[in-house]
Amino acid sequence: MKLWTIKPVDVYKNILKEGFYTCDENLSELLEDENVKNAYDWLIQKMEQKVGKGTVKYPVWAWYTNAGKRKKPDLRRAGYATRGEQCVCIELEIPDDKVFLSKFDSWNVIMMNSYLSDDDVEWEKFEKLPEDKKQEEKIKSWDKVLVAKEEDCEEDIQATFWEFRKEDIKKVQFFIAR
């Protein structure tokens, strides 16, 4: 499966030196937020069910589609890294059975520890539930973030996997983050 991940140039240089890349949880400030940590724990549980356990605690993130198209991210857009940072967009080829796909926008709802509804009617039904049922229904709703590879989706689809090796790299493009 062709994927694209964006990393600082120093990380890329380290991949070339070490021969592989895994997520270093100590470098993620996001995990200091309890809602984000809970969302990651849920994601990891789903990943383990689909692709098996990893040798690290947290996954590597990449892009599968951008605006529904199978193409690398538009590096002219802002938000991929700190403005002015020297980065690299790495095109990878990862075996399909090692990749977990999810909807980017829906993932953000999960990170806010919210119910993932399809529409206002569904949201209103959720809001009327007794408090003791809401947590269970909220967690069930998060499955809507999951994507089957064949699914036709106009959204940005992200991919997670446990690691990649230097030999998985197919192309590299250097850029300055906007």
C-alpha positions, 0 to 999 in steps of 0.5 A: 500500500502506497502511503506518505508520511511527513517528518523533520529532515533530522528524523529522515537522516536518522532513519537512513542511519538506523535503517528503520523508524518507530514512534518515540512516545516521549516526543509527543506533547499530545499524549499529555492530554488525557482525552488524546491518550484515551483516543490513542489507547482505543486506536491501539486496541483496534490496530492490534485486532486488525494488524497485530501487536507492535513492538512499540506503544504508539504507531507511525502516522501517514496519509492514504488519501487526500481529499479522496484522491490517492496522491501525496499531500499538497505540501503547499498547505499549512499544518504538516509541521511548524512553519519554516521547519525543514521537512521531508515527505516520504513515500512508503510502500507498506504491506496492506495487512500491516496498515490500519486506515481511519478517517482524519476528520472523525479521528479529531472528534475521537481525540476530543472524547466526543460522540461520533454522529452521522447527523443531528438526529443521531446526535439528539438521540445520543443526548437523550440517553441516560448518563450511564449509557452515554459512555458505552454508546460514545465508544461504539460510535468511534467505530465509524472512523474505521475505513476498509481499503476498498471504501470510496471516501471523499475524505482525508484518510490516514494510515497507522502502522507500527514501523517502517524500514529504510527499504520501504521508502520509495521517494522523498521530497524535501520542503519547508513547512508553511 
